[in-house]
C-alpha cells in the first residue's frame, strides 16, 4: 500500500511516497450447546496487531475490515460493543467498527448463557474477558485523532516517551445480565445491566499543564477509574469514555418492527 509520509532524514524536503507491507488475519469462532431451556454459547476471536514502536508507514499488522457497520460483537457486550443502549460501545477506540483496539489488535473470549422461561421471556448472562494482541503503550492519551476523516478515537502522542514500548495487553472483563420479553408479535422489551472491570491497557497519560503534548516531566499517569472513583458510577463512566477506567451501564429499550 502506497502512502505519503514525512521524511526526517538527511536532505529531507518534507514528505515522500512510501510503500507499506500489509499482513494481518482475523478469526472468530462461535460454539453453542442447547440443554432444554438453557442455551450455552462460547465465542473466541483474535486479530493481529502492531507493536507500539512499529512504523505504520512501513508495515501494518492490524486487521482492517471493509465494514462492520459498527456492530461487531453486538449482543455479546453493552460497553465494548453496541448493545441495548445504542450509544454505548462506539467510544472503545472504535472496536465495534475496527474490531481491534487502536493498532494493537484483539484477543477475546465470550461466554453467554440464555435461559428461556417461556418462549416470549428469556434471561441471559454474558462474560467477556478481553486483551490486545500486542501490548498497549499507556504513555499515550486517548481522544479524537487529529486530521482523521470523521470522528475517529485513537491513542495520541503525549511526550517523547509515547510509542516507545508496550505496557499491558489486558483491556478488561465485561459482565452483563439482562432479559428480553417479546410481549407481542412485533415488539420486545429489553432490560440489561453491564459492568466493565477495566484493565491496565486502558490507562492513559496526560500533560499536567493542560497541553496536548509536553515534556516527560510534565506528564501524569491516569489509572483505571475503579482506583480513582471507587464509588462513583457516573464519574467512572465518564472516565471510561476516555479509556481510563471501569464503567457501569444499565439500559432498557422497547423495540418495535
C-alpha positions in Angstrom: 0.0 0.0 0.0 1.4 3.4 -1.1 1.0 6.5 1.1 2.7 9.8 1.8 5.0 10.0 4.9 7.2 12.7 6.4 10.9 12.2 5.8 13.2 13.5 8.6 16.4 12.0 7.2 19.4 13.9 5.8 18.4 16.2 2.9 14.7 15.7 3.5 12.4 18.0 1.7 9.1 17.2 3.5 7.1 14.1 2.6 7.7 11.3 0.1 5.9 8.2 -1.1 6.4 5.1 0.9 5.2 1.5 0.5 3.7 -0.2 3.5 3.6 -4.0 3.8 0.1 -5.2 4.8 -0.2 -8.6 6.5 -2.9 -9.4 9.0 -5.5 -12.0 9.8 -8.7 -12.3 11.9 -10.6 -15.3 13.2 -13.9 -15.5 15.1 -15.4 -18.8 16.2 -18.7 -19.5 18.0 -19.9 -22.7 19.5 -23.2 -23.5 21.3 -25.0 -26.3 23.2 -28.7 -26.5 23.9 -29.8 -28.2 27.1 -33.6 -27.9 27.4 -34.5 -24.3 28.0 -30.8 -23.4 28.6 -28.5 -22.3 25.8 -24.8 -22.2 26.4 -22.6 -20.3 23.9 -18.8 -19.8 23.7 -17.0 -17.3 21.4 -13.4 -16.6 20.7 -11.9 -14.0 18.4 -8.4 -12.9 17.6 -6.9 -10.3 15.2 -3.3 -9.5 14.8 -1.8 -6.1 15.7 1.2 -3.8 15.6 3.7 -3.2 18.4 3.9 0.3 20.0 7.2 1.1 18.3 6.2 -0.1 14.8 6.3 2.4 12.0 2.9 2.1 10.3 4.2 3.7 7.2 6.4 0.6 6.6 4.2 -2.3 8.0 0.6 -2.7 9.0 -0.2 -5.9 11.0 -3.6 -4.9 12.5 -6.7 -6.2 10.7 -8.7 -3.6 8.7 -12.3 -4.8 7.8 -14.1 -3.3 4.8 -17.0 -2.5 7.0 -18.8 -3.9 10.1 -21.4 -1.1 10.3 -20.2 -0.5 13.8 -22.0 -3.6 15.2 -19.2 -6.1 15.6 -19.7 -8.2 18.8 -23.1 -6.7 19.2 -25.3 -8.8 21.5 -22.3 -10.0 23.5 -21.4 -6.7 25.3 -23.0 -3.5 26.3 -19.9 -1.3 26.8 -17.3 -2.8 24.5 -19.9 -3.1 21.7 -23.2 -1.8 20.7 -26.0 -3.2 22.8 -29.4 -2.3 24.1 -28.2 1.3 24.6 -27.2 2.1 21.0 -24.8 4.9 22.1 -22.6 2.6 24.2 -19.6 0.8 22.6 -18.8 3.4 20.0 -16.1 5.0 22.2 -13.9 2.0 22.9 -11.4 3.0 20.3 -13.8 2.0 17.6 -13.8 -1.7 18.5 -17.3 -2.1 17.1 -16.1 -0.8 13.7 -12.4 -1.7 13.6 -12.5 -4.9 15.6 -9.0 -4.3 17.0 -8.2 -1.8 19.8 -6.3 1.0 18.1 -3.2 -0.6 16.3 -2.8 -3.3 18.9 -5.2 -6.0 17.7 -7.7 -8.0 19.7 -7.9 -11.3 21.7 -11.2 -12.1 23.3 -13.3 -14.8 24.9 -17.1 -14.7 25.3 -19.4 -16.9 27.4 -23.1 -16.5 27.2 -25.9 -18.4 28.9 -29.6 -17.8 28.0 -32.5 -19.3 29.9 -35.9 -19.3 28.2 -38.6 -19.3 30.9 -41.4 -19.3 28.2 -40.8 -18.6 24.5 -41.6 -14.8 24.9 -39.4 -14.4 28.0 -35.7 -15.1 28.4 -32.9 -14.1 30.8 -29.2 -14.1 29.9 -25.7 -13.6 31.3 -22.6 -12.7 29.4 -18.9 -12.5 30.5 -16.2 -11.3 28.1 -12.5 -11.1 29.1 -10.6 -9.1 26.5 -7.0 -8.4 25.6 -5.0 -6.9 22.8 -2.7 -9.0 20.6 0.2 -6.6 21.3 0.8 -4.6 24.5 -0.7 -1.1 24.6 1.7 1.9 25.3 -0.1 3.6 28.2 2.4 6.6 27.9 -0.2 7.9 25.3 -3.5 9.6 25.8 -6.8 8.8 24.1 -9.1 11.1 22.1 -10.1 12.3 18.7 -7.4 11.7 16.1 -6.3 15.0 14.6 -6.7 15.1 10.8 -8.8 11.9 10.6 -11.9 11.7 8.4 -14.9 11.8 10.7 -14.8 11.3 14.5 -12.0 8.8 15.0 -11.0 7.9 18.5 -7.4 6.6 18.9 -4.3 6.8 21.0 -2.5 10.1 20.8 1.1 11.3 21.4 1.8 13.0 24.8 5.5 13.2 25.1 8.8 11.7 23.7 8.1 8.6 25.8 5.0 7.9 23.7 5.2 4.9 21.3 8.4 3.6 23.0 7.2 0.3 24.3 4.0 -1.6 25.3 2.9 -1.8 28.9 -0.2 -4.0 29.1 -2.5 -6.1 26.9 -5.4 -6.6 29.4 -8.3 -4.4 28.3 -10.7 -5.8 31.0 -13.6 -8.1 31.6 -17.2 -7.1 30.9 -20.1 -8.8 32.6 -23.8 -8.4 31.5 -27.1 -9.6 33.0 -30.3 -8.9 31.1 -33.7 -10.0 30.0 -35.8 -9.9 26.8 -39.6 -10.0 26.8 -41.3 -10.3 23.4 -44.7 -9.3 24.6 -46.3 -9.1 21.2 -45.6 -10.2 17.6 -43.9 -7.0 16.6 -42.4 -5.6 19.9 -39.9 -6.5 22.5 -38.8 -5.1 25.9 -35.1 -5.4 26.8 -33.5 -4.7 30.2 -29.8 -5.1 30.8 -27.1 -4.1 33.1 -23.4 -4.2 32.3 -20.1 -3.6 34.2 -16.6 -3.3 32.8 -13.8 -4.4 35.1 -11.2 -2.2 33.3 -7.6 -3.5 32.8 -4.2 -1.8 32.8 -4.3 -1.4 29.0 -6.9 1.3 29.4 -4.6 3.5 31.5 -3.6 6.8 29.8 -1.1 9.6 30.3 -1.9 13.3 30.2 0.0 16.6 30.5 -0.4 18.4 33.8 -0.2 21.8 32.1 -3.3 21.2 30.0 -1.4 21.0 26.7 -1.8 18.1 24.2 1.9 17.4 24.3 4.6 18.2 26.8 8.0 17.2 28.3 8.0 13.8 30.1 8.5 15.6 33.4 5.1 17.3 33.0 3.1 14.1 32.4 0.8 12.3 34.8 -0.5 8.7 34.5 -4.3 8.3 34.7 -5.1 4.9 36.1 -8.3 2.9 36.0 -11.4 4.7 37.3 -12.1 2.0 39.9 -9.0 3.3 41.7 -9.8 6.9 41.3 -13.6 6.8 42.0 -14.4 3.5 43.8 -18.0 4.5 44.5 -18.9 6.9 41.6 -20.7 5.2 38.8 -21.2 8.5 36.9 -17.5 9.5 37.2 -16.4 6.0 36.3 -18.5 6.0 33.2 -17.1 9.4 32.1 -13.5 8.2 32.7 -14.3 5.1 30.7 -15.2 7.2 27.8 -11.6 8.4 27.9 -10.3 4.8 28.1 -9.2 5.2 31.7 -11.4 3.0 33.9 -14.3 0.9 34.9 -17.7 1.6 33.5 -21.3 0.9 34.5 -24.1 0.7 32.1 -27.8 0.0 32.7 -30.3 0.2 29.9 -33.8 -0.6 28.8 -35.4 -0.4 25.4 -38.6 -1.2 23.6 -38.0 -2.2 20.0 -40.9 -2.5 17.6 -41.0 -3.6 14.0 
